[in-house]
Amino acid sequence: MPKLNEKMKQMKADLILEKASQMFDMVGFEELKVSELAKDVGVSVGTIYAYFESKEGLHHACMKNDIDAFHEVLVGLIEEHKDFEQLLLITTRMKFEVMKQKRICIQSSALSNPFFFESTQVIHKESMQKIYKLFEKLVEVEKKVDIESMQLVYLFNSMTNAYMLRWLEDEISLDGKAEEICNLFIKMIKG
């Protein structure tokens, strides 16, 4: 019976996360009402807080799910695409498309916290490291410069985050920017 209870708890948590993610994407962090989420899922507000402690905890759990899903897709892409430059471009486009879908969710947080992307990386360090380690192996093979591969991975991530921040500030469009960033990064690592 304990295994069944654990499975039911996990299913309930997954359902809450799925609906919360949809709601965060539609209305953003500030506007999401936990009471509305509870009503939509069919649980009490107390149940949501029992699973996630706070609205912030719920938001972080949703972000972790997104990061872990990106990792799984990335593993498949690496198996499918052996060309580093093509893989880099595909994953950058994918990152930008996900951010476009989540603009409402992240805009107020990112614009009110200049270190939003960096703090997200710290909060979700374990999940982010899995992604970074995949890229580190790829960069190690391609680089011609005497800079640590992981340092280059962090640099590339910072470059994409800078473009996203400018996009969130309505300074630029992300259209065509994946190509721009990837070309710049390839030039940097090839020396």
N, C-alpha and C positions, 0 to 999 in steps of 0.2 A: 504494500500500500504506500510506503514512503516514496517509491519511485514514481507512482502515479500522481501523488500530490506535487512532487517536484516538477513533473512534466506539465501539470495543469498550471502551476505557478509560472513556469517559463512561457507557456502559451499566453497567459494573461499579460505578462510583461511584454512579450512580443507584440501583442495586439495594441497595447497602450503605446508602445514605441512607434508602431506603424501609423497609427492615427495621429499621434503627436507630431511626427515628422511631416505628415501631410498638412496639418494645421500650422505648424511653424512656417512651412513654405508658403502657405496662403496668406497668413496675417502677420507673420514676424514674431519675434520673441516677446516684445513689449505688449503686443495686442492679444497674445494667446491667453485665454482664460482657462485655468485648470478646471474650473467647475464645468465649463462647456465641453472640455475634453472628456471629463468623467462621465457626463451625460451621454455623449456620443458613443463611448466605449461600453457604457452600461455598468460602471463601477462607481464607487464613492470617491470623493476627493481624498479621503483618508487612505484609501487603497493605493492611489497614485503616489501619495507621499510615503507610504510604507515601502513601496518599491524603489522610489527615486529620491526621497528625502526632500527635494525642493524642485521648483520650476527650472532652476539652473542645472540641477542634477539630471533632470529629464532631458534638457537641451543637450547637455554633454553626452548623455547616452545615445541620443539621436545622431550627434556628430560622430561618435565612435562607430556606430553602425555604418554610417556613410563611408568612413575611412576604411573600415574592414571590408566593405563591399568593393571599394576601389582597389584594394589590395588583391582580392580574388580575381577581379577582372584583369588586373595587371599581370598576374601569374599566367592566365590564359593567353594574353596578348604576347607575352615573352615567348611562350611556346610556339605561337602562330607566326610571329614576325621575327626573323633573325636579323634584319637590317636595323641597326641602332638608330639611325637618323629617322627612319620611318616610324619606329616604335616611339621615339621621343615626341615626334609630331602628333601621332595618334593620341598618346596619353595627355599631351598638353591641350589638345583640342577637347578631349574628354573632360579634363579638369575645368576648362572654361565653360563647357556646356552645363556641367553640374552646377557651377557657380551661377550661371544665368538662371537656372531653375530655382536656385535657393537665394536669389538676390534679396527678396523681401525678408527672408529669415536672417540673413547676415548683415544687411546694410547698416542698420542702426548700431549694432554691436561693433562692426568694423570701423565705422566713422567716429564713434565715440571713444574708441580705444585704439590708439595708434599702434599698439602691439597685439592686436586681435589675432592675427595669423600666427605670430610667434607664441602667444600664450596658448593657443589651441594646440600647437605642436608640443608644448610642454605638458599640458593636461593629458594629451593622448600620446605621450611619448612612445609607449610600447607599440601601439598600432602604427604610428608614423615610422618607427624604426624598421618595421618589417618592409615597408615600401622603400625606405631609403637604402636598405641593404640590397634589395633587388637592383636598384639603379646603380649602387656602388659597384657591383660586379660588372655591369655593362659599361660603365664609365671607365673602369680600370683597363678594359680591353682597348678602348677607343682613344684614350687621352695620350697626348704627346707632350704635355707640360708636366713640370715637376711640382705638382700640387697634389695633396692627398685626394683620392677619389671621393671620399665622404665629404670633404670640404667642398668639392665641386658640385656634389649633389645638393648640399645645403645652399650653395650659391644659386644653382638653377631654380630651386624652390623659391628662394627669396626674389629672384627675377620675376617669376610668374605671379607671386603674391603682390609685388609692386605694381604690375600691370593691372591686377584685379582691383587693387585699392584705387588706382587712378580711374578705372572703369566705374567703381562704386561712387566715386566723387563726380561722375558724369564728365570727366575730362577727356576720355577716349572711348572708342568702341573696341570691343574685343575681336571684331571681325578682322581676320588676317594677322592678328597679333601672335598667334601660336607659331606661325611660320617665321615671323620676325624674331621672336625669342629663341626658337630652336636654331635658326641660322646663326645668330649671334653666339649662342652657347657652343655650337659645333666649331665655329672659328676660334673661340677661346680655348677649347680643350685640345684642338689640333695644333695650336701654336702658330 
